[in-house]
Amino acid sequence: MHGRHGAYLSGSVLRLKLNQDAHTKGWTVTNQRLITLLKICIGLGLCLIMLGIYLHNFNESVEAMGVKGIIISAVCVAFGMALSLPTKMYLTFLLVKREADKQGSSE
């Protein structure tokens, strides 16, 4: 792959170069952008959980699939939980940190 100056880049040098380019082009992640991304992950996770519950309880075609249908609905729930739980913990940490900063500045 060619870099900006025509030299070939590989491996960690390529990652370093891409990170530098991303940093100079304003692709840095602000706290607000990170929180928005985490909220999207929570919403997507909850939607996947609800989809898995719907497939497991109410969808007749998934029921007709037998074990494969159960696996499909379980995978939806599992990915939904994986997306929603860690981000909730991180958002809780951010809120606790913000409250501590507010209380520290008021004292």
C-alpha positions as CSV (number, residue, x, y, z in Angstrom):
1,M,0.0,0.0,0.0
2,H,1.3,3.4,-0.9
3,G,1.6,6.1,1.7
4,R,1.4,9.8,1.3
5,H,5.0,10.0,0.1
6,G,4.8,7.0,-2.3
7,A,6.7,4.6,0.1
8,Y,5.4,1.2,0.8
9,L,4.0,0.7,4.3
10,S,3.4,-2.6,6.1
11,G,2.2,-3.9,9.4
12,S,2.6,-1.6,12.4
13,V,4.1,1.2,10.3
14,L,0.9,1.2,8.3
15,R,-1.3,1.4,11.4
16,L,0.9,4.2,12.8
17,K,0.6,6.1,9.6
18,L,-3.2,5.6,9.4
19,N,-3.5,6.7,13.1
20,Q,-1.4,9.8,12.4
21,D,-3.5,10.7,9.3
22,A,-6.8,10.1,11.2
23,H,-5.5,12.3,14.0
24,T,-4.6,15.2,11.7
25,K,-7.9,15.0,9.8
26,G,-9.9,15.5,12.9
27,W,-11.1,11.9,13.5
28,T,-10.4,12.1,17.2
29,V,-13.2,10.7,19.3
30,T,-14.5,13.2,21.8
31,N,-16.3,12.2,24.9
32,Q,-19.7,13.3,23.5
33,R,-19.1,11.3,20.3
34,L,-18.1,8.3,22.4
35,I,-21.1,8.5,24.6
36,T,-23.3,8.8,21.5
37,L,-21.7,5.7,20.0
38,L,-22.2,3.8,23.2
39,K,-25.8,4.8,23.4
40,I,-26.3,3.5,19.8
41,C,-24.7,0.2,20.9
42,I,-27.1,0.0,23.9
43,G,-30.0,0.6,21.6
44,L,-28.8,-1.9,19.0
45,G,-28.2,-4.4,21.8
46,L,-31.7,-4.0,23.2
47,C,-33.2,-4.3,19.7
48,L,-31.3,-7.6,19.2
49,I,-32.5,-8.9,22.6
50,M,-36.1,-8.1,21.7
51,L,-35.7,-9.6,18.2
52,G,-34.3,-12.8,19.8
53,I,-37.3,-13.0,22.2
54,Y,-39.7,-12.4,19.4
55,L,-38.1,-15.1,17.2
56,H,-38.1,-17.5,20.1
57,N,-41.6,-17.0,21.4
58,F,-43.8,-15.8,18.5
59,N,-42.2,-16.6,15.1
60,E,-43.6,-19.9,13.6
61,S,-40.9,-20.3,11.0
62,V,-38.1,-20.2,13.6
63,E,-40.1,-22.7,15.6
64,A,-40.4,-25.0,12.5
65,M,-36.6,-24.9,12.1
66,G,-36.1,-26.7,15.3
67,V,-32.7,-26.5,16.9
68,K,-31.4,-24.1,14.2
69,G,-34.2,-21.7,15.1
70,I,-33.4,-21.9,18.8
71,I,-29.7,-21.2,18.0
72,I,-30.7,-18.2,15.8
73,S,-32.8,-16.6,18.5
74,A,-30.2,-17.4,21.2
75,V,-27.4,-15.7,19.1
76,C,-29.6,-12.6,18.7
77,V,-30.0,-12.4,22.5
78,A,-26.4,-13.2,23.2
79,F,-25.1,-10.5,20.8
80,G,-27.7,-8.1,22.2
81,M,-26.4,-8.7,25.7
82,A,-22.8,-8.4,24.6
83,L,-23.6,-5.0,23.1
84,S,-25.7,-3.6,25.9
85,L,-24.1,-4.6,29.2
86,P,-20.5,-3.3,28.9
87,T,-21.6,0.0,27.5
88,K,-24.1,0.5,30.4
89,M,-21.3,-0.1,32.8
90,Y,-19.1,2.4,31.0
91,L,-21.8,5.0,30.9
92,T,-22.5,4.5,34.6
93,F,-18.7,5.1,35.2
94,L,-18.8,8.3,33.2
95,L,-21.9,9.6,35.1
96,V,-20.3,8.8,38.5
97,K,-17.1,10.5,37.4
98,R,-19.0,13.6,36.3
99,E,-20.9,13.7,39.6
100,A,-17.6,13.4,41.5
101,D,-16.1,16.3,39.4
102,K,-19.2,18.5,40.1
103,Q,-19.0,17.8,43.9
104,G,-15.2,18.4,43.9
105,S,-15.6,21.7,42.2
106,S,-18.4,22.9,44.5
107,E,-16.5,22.2,47.7
